[in-house]
Amino acid sequence: MSDRTWTPVFLPADVPQPAGAYSPAVRAGDFVFVSGQVPKDLRTGIVVGETVEAQAEQVVRNLREVLTAAGASIDDVVSTTIYLENEQDWTSVNELWKTFFRTPYPSRTTVGARLRGVLIEVSAVAYLPQR
């Protein structure tokens, strides 16, 4: 078995560890891969928001916090994958995306998915050259 060449990203001590068998993010070379973020408050685990717009705002807050823990920012994101419970929410989320990211926008894939009680989930890849 070979040694792993990537490292997990750890969140602040006041954020509980994920319940599942995954890291919030991993750093592999110049890239940070952020696990899917759902609209739950990272500290309490409570779902925030009842609309896709409100939930998307919480998802991006979580994404920013994980990126910060990795030494990155939202401007370092080069790709996102958006999972929507209702594919008809694409237009609303697309409009919000313009407020979360600046041009040129990261690449993006949006797919419909069953999300077990939330309306949106987002995973991301950030480019963060090692210095």
C-alpha contacts under 8 A as a table, 3 or more apart, distances in Angstrom:
res1	aa1	res2	aa2	distance
4	R	7	T	7.74
5	T	28	A	6.70
5	T	29	G	7.84
6	W	26	V	6.61
6	W	27	R	5.50
6	W	28	A	4.40
6	W	29	G	6.97
7	T	26	V	5.52
7	T	27	R	5.26
7	T	28	A	6.67
8	P	23	S	6.10
8	P	24	P	7.69
8	P	25	A	6.04
8	P	26	V	4.27
8	P	27	R	6.23
9	V	23	S	6.93
9	V	24	P	6.53
9	V	25	A	5.15
9	V	26	V	5.27
9	V	27	R	6.80
9	V	66	V	7.90
9	V	69	A	6.67
9	V	70	A	5.77
10	F	23	S	7.73
10	F	24	P	7.10
10	F	25	A	7.68
10	F	69	A	6.61
10	F	70	A	7.74
11	L	15	V	6.31
11	L	24	P	7.60
11	L	65	E	7.98
11	L	66	V	6.62
11	L	69	A	5.77
12	P	15	V	5.67
12	P	69	A	7.46
13	A	16	P	7.33
14	D	43	R	6.63
15	V	42	L	6.00
15	V	43	R	4.90
16	P	42	L	7.44
16	P	43	R	6.44
18	P	21	A	7.35
18	P	22	Y	6.94
18	P	23	S	7.17
18	P	24	P	7.18
22	Y	35	S	7.91
23	S	26	V	6.66
23	S	35	S	7.11
24	P	34	V	6.14
24	P	35	S	5.33
24	P	66	V	6.93
25	A	32	V	6.65
25	A	33	F	5.36
25	A	34	V	4.22
25	A	35	S	5.52
25	A	66	V	7.06
25	A	70	A	7.70
26	V	32	V	5.64
26	V	33	F	5.38
26	V	34	V	6.73
27	R	30	D	7.33
27	R	31	F	5.79
27	R	32	V	4.47
27	R	33	F	6.48
27	R	70	A	7.49
28	A	31	F	5.33
28	A	32	V	6.29
28	A	33	F	7.76
29	G	129	P	7.68
29	G	130	Q	7.14
30	D	127	Y	5.80
30	D	128	L	5.02
30	D	129	P	4.50
30	D	130	Q	5.71
31	F	125	V	6.74
31	F	126	A	5.60
31	F	127	Y	4.67
31	F	128	L	5.66
31	F	129	P	7.35
32	V	67	L	7.98
32	V	70	A	7.27
32	V	125	V	5.61
32	V	126	A	5.00
32	V	127	Y	6.42
32	V	128	L	7.00
33	F	123	S	7.85
33	F	124	A	6.09
33	F	125	V	4.62
33	F	126	A	6.55
34	V	37	Q	7.95
34	V	63	L	7.59
34	V	66	V	7.25
34	V	67	L	7.56
34	V	123	S	5.65
34	V	124	A	5.11
34	V	125	V	6.06
34	V	126	A	7.93
35	S	122	V	7.93
35	S	123	S	5.26
35	S	124	A	7.07
36	G	121	E	5.89
36	G	122	V	4.97
36	G	123	S	4.07
36	G	124	A	7.47
37	Q	59	V	5.68
37	Q	60	V	7.99
37	Q	62	N	6.50
37	Q	63	L	6.42
37	Q	121	E	5.37
37	Q	122	V	5.17
37	Q	123	S	6.12
38	V	55	Q	7.90
38	V	58	Q	7.78
38	V	59	V	5.42
38	V	62	N	7.88
38	V	118	V	7.19
38	V	120	I	6.44
38	V	121	E	4.66
38	V	122	V	6.82
39	P	47	V	5.51
39	P	48	V	5.65
39	P	49	G	7.54
39	P	55	Q	5.07
39	P	56	A	6.82
39	P	57	E	7.88
39	P	58	Q	5.01
39	P	59	V	4.72
39	P	62	N	7.70
39	P	118	V	7.06
39	P	120	I	7.22
39	P	121	E	7.26
40	K	44	T	7.66
40	K	45	G	5.16
40	K	46	I	5.07
40	K	47	V	4.10
40	K	48	V	5.66
40	K	58	Q	7.10
40	K	59	V	7.51
41	D	44	T	5.48
41	D	45	G	5.08
41	D	46	I	5.46
41	D	47	V	6.36
41	D	48	V	6.53
41	D	58	Q	7.40
41	D	62	N	7.61
42	L	45	G	5.68
42	L	62	N	6.86
47	V	55	Q	7.98
47	V	118	V	7.59
48	V	54	A	7.24
48	V	55	Q	6.05
48	V	58	Q	6.54
49	G	52	V	7.62
49	G	53	E	7.99
49	G	54	A	4.82
49	G	55	Q	5.00
49	G	58	Q	7.79
50	E	54	A	6.62
50	E	55	Q	6.78
51	T	54	A	5.31
51	T	55	Q	6.13
51	T	119	L	7.61
52	V	55	Q	5.02
52	V	56	A	5.85
52	V	89	D	7.12
52	V	92	S	7.89
52	V	93	V	7.46
52	V	119	L	5.70
52	V	120	I	6.65
53	E	56	A	5.08
53	E	57	E	6.38
53	E	92	S	6.97
53	E	93	V	6.70
53	E	96	L	7.37
54	A	57	E	5.23
54	A	58	Q	6.58
55	Q	58	Q	5.14
55	Q	59	V	6.18
55	Q	118	V	7.92
55	Q	119	L	7.03
55	Q	120	I	6.77
56	A	59	V	4.96
56	A	60	V	6.24
56	A	93	V	7.30
56	A	96	L	7.99
56	A	120	I	6.50
56	A	121	E	7.96
57	E	60	V	5.24
57	E	61	R	6.29
58	Q	61	R	4.95
58	Q	62	N	6.23
59	V	62	N	5.11
59	V	63	L	6.11
59	V	120	I	7.80
59	V	121	E	6.94
59	V	122	V	6.95
60	V	63	L	4.76
60	V	64	R	6.03
60	V	100	F	7.53
61	R	64	R	5.17
61	R	65	E	6.33
62	N	65	E	5.09
62	N	66	V	6.28
63	L	66	V	5.26
63	L	67	L	6.10
63	L	74	I	7.86
64	R	67	L	5.04
64	R	68	T	6.03
64	R	73	S	6.38
64	R	74	I	6.07
65	E	68	T	5.06
65	E	69	A	6.30
66	V	69	A	5.10
66	V	70	A	6.44
67	L	70	A	5.02
67	L	71	G	6.31
67	L	72	A	4.87
67	L	73	S	5.45
67	L	74	I	7.06
68	T	71	G	4.94
68	T	72	A	5.19
68	T	73	S	5.87
69	A	72	A	7.40
72	A	76	D	6.20
72	A	126	A	7.38
72	A	128	L	6.59
73	S	76	D	5.40
73	S	77	V	7.29
74	I	77	V	5.49
74	I	101	F	7.15
74	I	126	A	7.99
75	D	101	F	7.10
75	D	102	R	7.64
76	D	126	A	5.02
76	D	127	Y	5.47
76	D	128	L	6.52
77	V	80	T	7.51
77	V	106	P	6.32
77	V	124	A	6.70
77	V	125	V	5.68
77	V	126	A	3.92
77	V	127	Y	6.29
78	V	105	Y	7.86
78	V	106	P	4.49
78	V	107	S	6.13
78	V	124	A	7.68
78	V	125	V	5.88
78	V	126	A	5.32
78	V	127	Y	6.35
79	S	106	P	4.93
79	S	107	S	4.52
79	S	108	R	5.55
79	S	124	A	5.63
79	S	125	V	5.20
79	S	126	A	6.99
80	T	106	P	6.95
80	T	107	S	6.38
80	T	108	R	4.82
80	T	109	T	6.49
80	T	122	V	6.75
80	T	123	S	5.67
80	T	124	A	4.26
80	T	125	V	6.40
81	T	108	R	5.63
81	T	109	T	4.77
81	T	110	T	5.78
81	T	111	V	7.74
81	T	122	V	5.59
81	T	123	S	5.28
81	T	124	A	6.31
82	I	108	R	7.45
82	I	109	T	6.18
82	I	110	T	4.61
82	I	111	V	6.32
82	I	120	I	7.05
82	I	121	E	5.95
82	I	122	V	4.61
82	I	123	S	6.78
83	Y	110	T	5.88
83	Y	111	V	5.06
83	Y	112	G	5.67
83	Y	113	A	5.82
83	Y	115	L	7.93
83	Y	120	I	5.56
83	Y	121	E	5.08
83	Y	122	V	6.16
84	L	87	E	5.75
84	L	89	D	7.19
84	L	90	W	7.71
84	L	110	T	7.31
84	L	111	V	6.20
84	L	112	G	4.86
84	L	113	A	5.72
84	L	114	R	7.79
84	L	115	L	7.64
84	L	119	L	5.86
84	L	120	I	4.76
84	L	121	E	6.79
85	E	112	G	5.80
85	E	113	A	5.22
85	E	114	R	5.50
85	E	115	L	5.94
85	E	118	V	7.26
85	E	119	L	4.89
85	E	120	I	6.23
86	N	89	D	5.75
86	N	112	G	6.45
86	N	113	A	7.75
86	N	119	L	7.07
87	E	90	W	5.76
87	E	111	V	7.28
87	E	112	G	5.35
88	Q	91	T	7.18
89	D	92	S	5.43
89	D	93	V	6.22
90	W	93	V	5.25
90	W	94	N	5.92
90	W	110	T	7.84
91	T	94	N	5.01
91	T	95	E	6.30
92	S	95	E	5.32
92	S	96	L	6.44
93	V	96	L	5.03
93	V	97	W	6.01
94	N	97	W	5.01
94	N	98	K	6.73
95	E	98	K	5.49
95	E	99	T	7.29
96	L	99	T	5.26
96	L	100	F	6.50
97	W	100	F	5.03
97	W	101	F	6.03
98	K	101	F	5.58
98	K	102	R	6.59
99	T	102	R	7.20
101	F	105	Y	6.23
101	F	106	P	7.79
102	R	105	Y	5.80
115	L	118	V	5.66
115	L	119	L	6.71
115	L	120	I	7.27
115	L	121	E	7.64
118	V	121	E	7.72
